[in-house]
Amino acid sequence: MEQVTARAPKSNKEAVITVDLGANLDDAVTKFGKEVVFSNFKRTVVITIQAGMRRLLEAGKSAEDIQKAYANYRPGVAMERTVDVEALITQKFASMTADEKAAFIKRLKEEASGK
């Protein structure tokens, strides 16, 4: 038996129910059938992959780069995260005020000159 909790923030309500999803894979297949178990597995994996793809797209990766990153993908195994520091800095810089940009550039110049 599995406890499932849901919250509805707009109405500030919460409910907890108990459902029988099966004790393991074989039990779930017996209760719901292979097609249901597989379609739910597949849907969950696709959502996980899409989240990873969004992170890579936001880091400036191309579709080809993303395809390579997922060449050996295995559900449940954490993938190495890559961070495009330059893209992050550029994105942050774009959201700064003129004064913040000037101060940031000053700090960069000081850092570059070893001060």
C-alpha angles and dihedrals in degrees: 000000000000128000113221121194126196130182127199104201095187092060094029091233133136135189134190121199135174121230133177107237094161131267096258142348095287092049091049091050090050092049100041109014132249094275094056094045093047095045091052091047091049093048092051093048092049091052090050091049092048091053090052091047091053091053090051093046090051088051089058099256120152126231088257091053090049092049089053091048090055097042092106099026117156121185112244094022114105114239122223108262119225121203123199099211094186091054091049092050092046091050092049092045091054091058095050125103119246091259092049090049091051092049091047093050089049090053091049092051091049091049092048092051092047097245 
